[in-house]
Amino acid sequence: MKKEYDAIIVGGGPGGSTTAVFLKKNGIDNILLIDKAKFPRDKICGDAFSGKSVGIATELGVVKEFDKAEHAEVYGVSFSSPSKVQLTIPYTGAEEGKVRPGFVIKRIIGDNILFQNAKKQVETLEDFTVTDLLWENDFVVGVKEKKKTGEEVEINSKIVIGADGATSTVAQKVGQGKNPPEHQVIAVRAYYKGVTGMKNNIELHFVDSIMPGYFWIFPMANGMVNVGTGLLVSEKQKRKLNLKKTQEEIITNNPLFKERFKNAKISPEGIKLWTLPVGSYHRKNHGNGWLLVGDAASLIDPFSGEGVGNAMASGKYAAIHAARAIKENNYSEKNLKSYDKELWDLIGAELKTSHRLQKLGTNKFLLNLIVGKAAKKPEIKKIIAGMLLNEDSKEDAISTFGLLKLILT
């Protein structure tokens, strides 16, 4: 007789590994965590772990593992306007040790810490590529792998949780696999060594050639730097941009960066490209016998491009509601809708505000004005700090129109 699992989680990244551990914490033992790769494995990313990520990692009990691993601590955000005015906003209290600093860590390291933690607690299956779902009476009841030899392997489950990233097979098979172009970001990333002028800040630069996107420089361990460029797929299509060439041109010709990269060496892997489904589009994340978390649920922040924090948050809440459904033996879409409600009560306003900030990038005049004024007025700088660094105050900062009032006075 085939074994049936209470839950199968497809994807062992931050969202999937978090889901697995929280399912265990919520009293579910019969869990299978699947990934198509063998860990440790890399993932193209900006490599930044937000404060939200650190908070959930603390709940998972793995923060000390991150502290031991190679990483760069981050104490603020530096950014520049199209007119090349520069501004730095510190994480209040990070330098004094009052709050944990953010950090940048390669995904091959950070994801492996989370996966190995889950592997100690639940059954895992690596090198298994889910190619289809099993269905029964309009309910998802398991997963299937069709090997290159033609052999098919089926594994049954009461609920399937898709945590398999931006190109999620689970999302595609339940009809939720693609966002409109205006709700997808395309990005390129490369690692460099020898970039000068680095401080313990994440850098976001609004450059003319990629507006309304931005160019980023993130510090990493051992003098390595994560460098990337991203903008909406709709904008790339409209302007027929080659992002790899655009990034090279920014590095070579822009006066803010050409001296800093003068003697820098790119890593042998070169520039890599990937697509990010962003949370400005509310993708359906639940149905009969299935849930979606993380990138599979289109939860990437539209402004910052950071996805690990929301992936881990969604994993936590997916586990809570999946565990309840298992105990109630009710896997209906109606019963699982509570997951969507609780998740969007938590992150919906934040994603909405980030989408507004993303749209702000389309207005070069306003962006130049805001950064220019912030460089001179501490009160404007404080509001921007709330937008960028304090998730709880993003909505307040926008809704009060305090920023615009201060700019116009």
N, C-alpha and C positions, 0 to 999 in steps of 0.2 A: 504493500500500500504506500502510495506517495505521501511524503510529509507535507502538511499544510501549515504555513506560518500564519501567525496573527497579523503580522505586518511585514511587507517587503519595502525597503527603501532603495530606490534606484539612484545611485550617485553618492560617492563617499567624500565629497568636498565639505566645506564648512556647514552648509545647510543640511546635508544628509547625515553627517556625523553628529551634528547637534540634535537632529531629530531622533536618531537612534538612542543616544544617551538619555534624553528626556523621556522617551517612551519607557525606557528601563526605570527611570526615576518615578514614573507614573504607574508602575506595577505591571508592566507588560514584559514578559521574558522571552516569548517565542518570536524573535525578530531576526530578519535577514537583511544585512546591509550589502548591497551589490555595487561594484564599480567595474567599468570596462578596462581600467588600467591596473597596473601593479604599483602600489605605493612604496616609496615616495614617487610622485609624479608631478610635473610642472603644470602650470596654467598661465596663459598670457594674462597679465593684469598690471595695475599700477602698484600692487603689493602693499597698499596702505590698509592698516587695521584701525578702525575708528574706535572712539570711546564706547560705542554701543557694543562692538565686538569684544572689547576688553571686559565690559560688564558681564556679558554672557559667558565668556571664557572663565571668569571668576566663579560663576555659578557651576560651571562644569568642572572646576577644580584644576584647570590646566594653565593658569596664568604663570605659575613658577616655571613651567616648561618653556613658555615663550621668553621669560626673562633669561633663561639659560642659553637659549638659541641665539645665533647671529642675527642681530637686528639693529636698526638705528632708531633712537628715541627722537620724537618730534615734539617741539615746544611751541609751535605757532604756524601761521600761514602767511606767506609773502605772495603778493600778486601785483601785476602791473596792468595799466590801462592801454588801449590802443595808442594813446599819445605818449606812452612810455613813462608815465608817472608811476612810481613804485611805492608800495605800502606794506608794512608788516604788522600783523595782529597776533600778539602772543596768546597762548592758552593761559588764562588767568589761574595762577596758583601752581602751574606745572613746574616752573623753575624752583619754587620754594618747597616743592615736595608735598603740597597740600592736595593735589590731585595727580593721578597717574598720567604721565605723558602719553600721547599717541605713539605708534611705532610703525615702521615700515619693515616688512620681512618677506623674503621670497616665498611665493606660494608653495614651492616644492618643500619648504621647511614648515611653514605655518599650517598648511593643509594636512601634512603628515602628522603633526602633533595632535590635531583634532581626530584624525582617522585612527591613529594608534590608541588613543584614549577610548574611542568607541569599540575598537577591536578587542580590548580587554573585557568588555562588558556584554557584547552581543556577537552573534555569529556573523561572519563576513565571507564574501565570495568575490575575489578579484579576478581580473581577466575574463569577465563574463559580460558580453555586450547584449543588452536587451534590444531586440529587434522588433518586438510586437508585444501586445498585451493579450491576456486571456479574458474572454467575455462569457457571461452566462446571464441570460434574462436581463440584458442591458446594464449589468453590473460588471466592473472590472474585478476579476478573481485570480489574477496572477500575471506572470510575465513569461516571455518566450525568447529564446536565443536560437537563431538559425545559423548554424556554423557554415563555413565556406564549403565543407564537404557535403552540405545538404542536410546533415543531421539536425533535428530539432530537439531542444531541451525545454521542457515546461516546468515551471515552479508555481505552485498554487499559494494563494494568500487571501486572507479576509479583506485586507485593504492594501493598496499600493500607493506609495508616496513618491512622487517624481521630484528628485533633487538633482537632476542630471544636466543642469546648466542651460546656457543660452540656446543651444540646439537640441533641447530636450526631446528625446524619443517619446517619453510618456506624454508630454504636452501635445506633441504632434498627433499621437494616436487617439487622444481624447478631443481633438479638434481645436486646440488652443496654442498651436505652435508658432504663430507669427504675428508680430505687431505691424501696424502701418508704418511706412518709412519715417513719418514725423515723430514716431515714438521708438525709434531705434537709433543708437549712436554707433558709429563706426570709428575705430581707434587703431593707432599703431603704437608700438612700444619697442624700445631698445635699451640695452644696458651699456653704460659708458664708464670708463675709468679716466681720471685725470681732469674732470670738470672743476674749474676753480670757482671761488666765491661761494662755496657751499656753507650753509649754516644749518642748525637743527630745525629747519622749517620746511614744510611742504610748499612748493612754489606753483602758483597758477598764473599763467600769463595770457592776457587777451590780445592776440596778435591779429592785425588787419586781415591777413591772408586766409585766416581760418574762422573769422567771426561768422556765426555766433558760438563757435567752439573755442577751445583754448589749448595752449601748449603747457605741458607740465614738466617739472623737474623735482624728483623726490629723492632725498638722501637715503643711502642704504649702508649696510655694514662694510667695513674694509675698503672704504673709498669708492665703492660702486655707487652708481646713480641710475635711477629709473627715469627714462625720458620718453615722453609720449605726446601724441596729438589726437584730439577727438572732436567730432562734430556730428550733427544729425545726418542720418543716411539721406533724408530728403534734400538737405543742402548739398551734400556731396554729389548726388545725382544731378541736381539742378545746375551746379557749377562745373561738373565733370572734373573734379579734383583727383589727382593722384596723391593720396595722403603720404605715402613714403617719400615722394619727391618734395612735397610741401614741407615735411618735417626737416629734410636735409637742407632745404633753402632757408628755413628759419634759423637753423643752427649756423649755417655758413654766412648768411648775409645780414641778419637782424643785428643792429648795433648793441642791443642788450645782451646778446649771447655769443657773438662771433669770437670775442676775445676769451670768454670763459671756456669755449670748446676748442680753442686754437690748438692745443696739444692733447686733446682728449682722444681716447681710442675706443671704438665701438667693439662690443664683444663679438666673438666669431659667429654667433647665431644670427647676427644682423637685426633688421627691423621686422617685427612680426605684426600681423593684422588680425583683428577680431571684431565681432559685433556684440553690442550690449543692448538687450531689451530693457527699456527704462520704465519706471513706475508712474510716469505721466499717463500711461495706458493701464487701466484696471483690468487685467486679464482674469478671466474666470479661473479660480484656483481650487475648485471642489466639484465633485459629481458623485454618481453612484459608485462607491468603492474606491474612489481616488481623491488625492490631494496633491497640490503642487507647492513647492517652497523655493525660495531663493530666485536665481536667474530664470529657472523654469517657470516661475510665477510672475516674471517681469517686475522685479522689485528693486532694480538698480536706481540709485538716486539720480534724477535727471540733471542736477546741477553739478555735483561733485564727481559722478561716475562711480562712486564707491558702492560695492554690492555685498561685501562680506557681512557687515553689521545687520542688514535687513535679511540676509540669508539665514543667519544664526537666529535672529528674532523669530522669523517665520517658522524655522525648525522647532523652536521651543513651543510655539502655540499650535503648530500642526500636531506635535506629539501629545499635547494635552487633549485635543479634541479627538484625535485618533484613538487614544487610550480610552476615552469615554465611550466612543462608538463601539470599540471592541468589548468593553464590559457590558454594554447595553445590547450587543449583537444587532446593531442597527447601523448599516453603512449607506443609508440613503442620502441622496443629495440634500434633501431637506434637513436631515439631522446633522450633516457636516457643514451646513451653511454658517453655523455659529463660529467656525474657524475664520471664515472670511470677515465676519463682523468684528470679531475681537482683534484680528490682525490690522484691519483698516482703521479701527478706533485708535490703535496704537500708532500707526505710521502714516495714515492717510493725509492728515493735515500737513505733516512734514513733507511728504511727496508733492502735495499740491503747491506748497510754498517753494520748494526746489524747482518745480516747473516754472513758476513765475520768475524766479531768479534766472533760470535758463533763458527765458524769453527776453529778459533784460539785456542779455548779450547781443540781441539783434539790433539794439539801439546804441550805436557807437558814440553819439553825442552825449547821451545820458550816462553811459558808462564812464566816459572821460570826465564828465562833470562830477559824478559821485566820488570817484577815486581822487580827483584833484581836491575836492572839498574835504574829503576824509583825511587827507594828508595835512590839512591845516586845522580842522575842527575835531577835537577829541570826542565830542558828543556824537558826531556822525560815525567816527571810527568805532565807538561803542555799539551803535546799532548794527553796523556791519559785522562786528564780532558776534553779536547775537544771532545774526543770520547764518554765519558760517560755522560757528563753533558750538553754539548751545542749541541743540535740537528743540528744546522746550520753548525757546523764545523766538524761533523763526516766524511763526504765525503772528505773534504779537508785533514783531518788528515791521512786518508788511502791513498788517491790517490797520495799525494806528496812523499810517501815513506820516509818521514822525520823520522818517528819512527825507521825504520830499519837502516837507515843511522847512527842515533845517537847511537843505540845499538852496532853497529859494530865498533864504533870508540873509 
